[in-house]
Amino acid sequence: MNDSSKAKIAATHKCSFCGKNNVEVKGALIAGPGVCICQKCVFGCVEIIFESNEKSGGGIETK
């Protein structure tokens, strides 16, 4: 496949945390009203939550 036959993807959204646009991110880019977050930043947030939870000695609450 040559360059002229590849679809051109426009940058339409960018992660509100790291600033990468939808063309630059690897994986998902989740868009909400006025805010977006990429998969890498989601994983980073999950790590922060678990580390904070371990330090506080709290358990993870479930419904």
Chimera marker file (.cmm) of the C-alpha trace (Angstrom):
<marker_set name="trace">
<marker id="1" x="0.000" y="0.000" z="0.000" r="1" g="1" b="0" radius="0.5"/>
<marker id="2" x="1.518" y="3.338" z="-0.985" r="1" g="1" b="0" radius="0.5"/>
<marker id="3" x="1.092" y="6.649" z="0.833" r="1" g="1" b="0" radius="0.5"/>
<marker id="4" x="-1.547" y="7.969" z="-1.574" r="1" g="1" b="0" radius="0.5"/>
<marker id="5" x="-3.888" y="5.049" z="-0.875" r="1" g="1" b="0" radius="0.5"/>
<marker id="6" x="-3.770" y="5.398" z="2.927" r="1" g="1" b="0" radius="0.5"/>
<marker id="7" x="-6.645" y="7.156" z="4.641" r="1" g="1" b="0" radius="0.5"/>
<marker id="8" x="-5.715" y="10.484" z="6.167" r="1" g="1" b="0" radius="0.5"/>
<marker id="9" x="-6.952" y="10.791" z="9.722" r="1" g="1" b="0" radius="0.5"/>
<marker id="10" x="-7.492" y="14.276" z="11.067" r="1" g="1" b="0" radius="0.5"/>
<marker id="11" x="-6.703" y="15.243" z="14.633" r="1" g="1" b="0" radius="0.5"/>
<marker id="12" x="-10.143" y="15.933" z="16.099" r="1" g="1" b="0" radius="0.5"/>
<marker id="13" x="-9.641" y="15.395" z="19.835" r="1" g="1" b="0" radius="0.5"/>
<marker id="14" x="-6.749" y="15.568" z="22.280" r="1" g="1" b="0" radius="0.5"/>
<marker id="15" x="-6.157" y="14.140" z="25.723" r="1" g="1" b="0" radius="0.5"/>
<marker id="16" x="-6.867" y="16.747" z="28.386" r="1" g="1" b="0" radius="0.5"/>
<marker id="17" x="-4.049" y="15.311" z="30.520" r="1" g="1" b="0" radius="0.5"/>
<marker id="18" x="-1.050" y="14.655" z="28.241" r="1" g="1" b="0" radius="0.5"/>
<marker id="19" x="-2.087" y="16.743" z="25.218" r="1" g="1" b="0" radius="0.5"/>
<marker id="20" x="-1.663" y="14.014" z="22.581" r="1" g="1" b="0" radius="0.5"/>
<marker id="21" x="-4.282" y="14.066" z="19.837" r="1" g="1" b="0" radius="0.5"/>
<marker id="22" x="-6.311" y="11.126" z="18.534" r="1" g="1" b="0" radius="0.5"/>
<marker id="23" x="-3.741" y="10.471" z="15.793" r="1" g="1" b="0" radius="0.5"/>
<marker id="24" x="-0.816" y="10.373" z="18.250" r="1" g="1" b="0" radius="0.5"/>
<marker id="25" x="-2.309" y="8.166" z="20.971" r="1" g="1" b="0" radius="0.5"/>
<marker id="26" x="-2.002" y="4.404" z="20.973" r="1" g="1" b="0" radius="0.5"/>
<marker id="27" x="-5.181" y="2.680" z="22.064" r="1" g="1" b="0" radius="0.5"/>
<marker id="28" x="-8.404" y="4.371" z="23.052" r="1" g="1" b="0" radius="0.5"/>
<marker id="29" x="-9.147" y="8.062" z="23.446" r="1" g="1" b="0" radius="0.5"/>
<marker id="30" x="-12.279" y="8.480" z="25.536" r="1" g="1" b="0" radius="0.5"/>
<marker id="31" x="-14.215" y="11.671" z="24.835" r="1" g="1" b="0" radius="0.5"/>
<marker id="32" x="-16.749" y="13.259" z="27.141" r="1" g="1" b="0" radius="0.5"/>
<marker id="33" x="-18.417" y="16.656" z="27.272" r="1" g="1" b="0" radius="0.5"/>
<marker id="34" x="-15.484" y="19.056" z="26.971" r="1" g="1" b="0" radius="0.5"/>
<marker id="35" x="-12.822" y="16.582" z="28.122" r="1" g="1" b="0" radius="0.5"/>
<marker id="36" x="-10.892" y="13.612" z="26.716" r="1" g="1" b="0" radius="0.5"/>
<marker id="37" x="-8.504" y="11.089" z="28.233" r="1" g="1" b="0" radius="0.5"/>
<marker id="38" x="-6.251" y="8.603" z="26.463" r="1" g="1" b="0" radius="0.5"/>
<marker id="39" x="-5.733" y="5.000" z="27.465" r="1" g="1" b="0" radius="0.5"/>
<marker id="40" x="-2.214" y="5.655" z="28.767" r="1" g="1" b="0" radius="0.5"/>
<marker id="41" x="-3.446" y="8.414" z="31.090" r="1" g="1" b="0" radius="0.5"/>
<marker id="42" x="-6.318" y="6.201" z="32.307" r="1" g="1" b="0" radius="0.5"/>
<marker id="43" x="-3.780" y="3.522" z="33.267" r="1" g="1" b="0" radius="0.5"/>
<marker id="44" x="-1.669" y="6.168" z="35.009" r="1" g="1" b="0" radius="0.5"/>
<marker id="45" x="-4.702" y="7.307" z="37.004" r="1" g="1" b="0" radius="0.5"/>
<marker id="46" x="-5.514" y="3.729" z="37.998" r="1" g="1" b="0" radius="0.5"/>
<marker id="47" x="-1.943" y="3.293" z="39.295" r="1" g="1" b="0" radius="0.5"/>
<marker id="48" x="-2.240" y="6.485" z="41.361" r="1" g="1" b="0" radius="0.5"/>
<marker id="49" x="-5.559" y="5.341" z="42.845" r="1" g="1" b="0" radius="0.5"/>
<marker id="50" x="-4.209" y="1.913" z="43.818" r="1" g="1" b="0" radius="0.5"/>
<marker id="51" x="-1.010" y="3.389" z="45.310" r="1" g="1" b="0" radius="0.5"/>
<marker id="52" x="-3.050" y="5.889" z="47.317" r="1" g="1" b="0" radius="0.5"/>
<marker id="53" x="-5.390" y="3.143" z="48.471" r="1" g="1" b="0" radius="0.5"/>
<marker id="54" x="-2.465" y="0.978" z="49.622" r="1" g="1" b="0" radius="0.5"/>
<marker id="55" x="-0.890" y="3.864" z="51.555" r="1" g="1" b="0" radius="0.5"/>
<marker id="56" x="-4.156" y="4.695" z="53.313" r="1" g="1" b="0" radius="0.5"/>
<marker id="57" x="-4.803" y="1.051" z="54.154" r="1" g="1" b="0" radius="0.5"/>
<marker id="58" x="-8.283" y="1.281" z="52.720" r="1" g="1" b="0" radius="0.5"/>
<marker id="59" x="-10.082" y="-1.357" z="50.790" r="1" g="1" b="0" radius="0.5"/>
<marker id="60" x="-11.615" y="-0.875" z="47.392" r="1" g="1" b="0" radius="0.5"/>
<marker id="61" x="-15.316" y="-0.183" z="47.755" r="1" g="1" b="0" radius="0.5"/>
<marker id="62" x="-17.747" y="-1.976" z="45.494" r="1" g="1" b="0" radius="0.5"/>
<marker id="63" x="-21.491" y="-1.595" z="45.180" r="1" g="1" b="0" radius="0.5"/>
<link id1="1" id2="2" r="1" g="1" b="0" radius="0.2"/>
<link id1="2" id2="3" r="1" g="1" b="0" radius="0.2"/>
<link id1="3" id2="4" r="1" g="1" b="0" radius="0.2"/>
<link id1="4" id2="5" r="1" g="1" b="0" radius="0.2"/>
<link id1="5" id2="6" r="1" g="1" b="0" radius="0.2"/>
<link id1="6" id2="7" r="1" g="1" b="0" radius="0.2"/>
<link id1="7" id2="8" r="1" g="1" b="0" radius="0.2"/>
<link id1="8" id2="9" r="1" g="1" b="0" radius="0.2"/>
<link id1="9" id2="10" r="1" g="1" b="0" radius="0.2"/>
<link id1="10" id2="11" r="1" g="1" b="0" radius="0.2"/>
<link id1="11" id2="12" r="1" g="1" b="0" radius="0.2"/>
<link id1="12" id2="13" r="1" g="1" b="0" radius="0.2"/>
<link id1="13" id2="14" r="1" g="1" b="0" radius="0.2"/>
<link id1="14" id2="15" r="1" g="1" b="0" radius="0.2"/>
<link id1="15" id2="16" r="1" g="1" b="0" radius="0.2"/>
<link id1="16" id2="17" r="1" g="1" b="0" radius="0.2"/>
<link id1="17" id2="18" r="1" g="1" b="0" radius="0.2"/>
<link id1="18" id2="19" r="1" g="1" b="0" radius="0.2"/>
<link id1="19" id2="20" r="1" g="1" b="0" radius="0.2"/>
<link id1="20" id2="21" r="1" g="1" b="0" radius="0.2"/>
<link id1="21" id2="22" r="1" g="1" b="0" radius="0.2"/>
<link id1="22" id2="23" r="1" g="1" b="0" radius="0.2"/>
<link id1="23" id2="24" r="1" g="1" b="0" radius="0.2"/>
<link id1="24" id2="25" r="1" g="1" b="0" radius="0.2"/>
<link id1="25" id2="26" r="1" g="1" b="0" radius="0.2"/>
<link id1="26" id2="27" r="1" g="1" b="0" radius="0.2"/>
<link id1="27" id2="28" r="1" g="1" b="0" radius="0.2"/>
<link id1="28" id2="29" r="1" g="1" b="0" radius="0.2"/>
<link id1="29" id2="30" r="1" g="1" b="0" radius="0.2"/>
<link id1="30" id2="31" r="1" g="1" b="0" radius="0.2"/>
<link id1="31" id2="32" r="1" g="1" b="0" radius="0.2"/>
<link id1="32" id2="33" r="1" g="1" b="0" radius="0.2"/>
<link id1="33" id2="34" r="1" g="1" b="0" radius="0.2"/>
<link id1="34" id2="35" r="1" g="1" b="0" radius="0.2"/>
<link id1="35" id2="36" r="1" g="1" b="0" radius="0.2"/>
<link id1="36" id2="37" r="1" g="1" b="0" radius="0.2"/>
<link id1="37" id2="38" r="1" g="1" b="0" radius="0.2"/>
<link id1="38" id2="39" r="1" g="1" b="0" radius="0.2"/>
<link id1="39" id2="40" r="1" g="1" b="0" radius="0.2"/>
<link id1="40" id2="41" r="1" g="1" b="0" radius="0.2"/>
<link id1="41" id2="42" r="1" g="1" b="0" radius="0.2"/>
<link id1="42" id2="43" r="1" g="1" b="0" radius="0.2"/>
<link id1="43" id2="44" r="1" g="1" b="0" radius="0.2"/>
<link id1="44" id2="45" r="1" g="1" b="0" radius="0.2"/>
<link id1="45" id2="46" r="1" g="1" b="0" radius="0.2"/>
<link id1="46" id2="47" r="1" g="1" b="0" radius="0.2"/>
<link id1="47" id2="48" r="1" g="1" b="0" radius="0.2"/>
<link id1="48" id2="49" r="1" g="1" b="0" radius="0.2"/>
<link id1="49" id2="50" r="1" g="1" b="0" radius="0.2"/>
<link id1="50" id2="51" r="1" g="1" b="0" radius="0.2"/>
<link id1="51" id2="52" r="1" g="1" b="0" radius="0.2"/>
<link id1="52" id2="53" r="1" g="1" b="0" radius="0.2"/>
<link id1="53" id2="54" r="1" g="1" b="0" radius="0.2"/>
<link id1="54" id2="55" r="1" g="1" b="0" radius="0.2"/>
<link id1="55" id2="56" r="1" g="1" b="0" radius="0.2"/>
<link id1="56" id2="57" r="1" g="1" b="0" radius="0.2"/>
<link id1="57" id2="58" r="1" g="1" b="0" radius="0.2"/>
<link id1="58" id2="59" r="1" g="1" b="0" radius="0.2"/>
<link id1="59" id2="60" r="1" g="1" b="0" radius="0.2"/>
<link id1="60" id2="61" r="1" g="1" b="0" radius="0.2"/>
<link id1="61" id2="62" r="1" g="1" b="0" radius="0.2"/>
<link id1="62" id2="63" r="1" g="1" b="0" radius="0.2"/>
</marker_set>
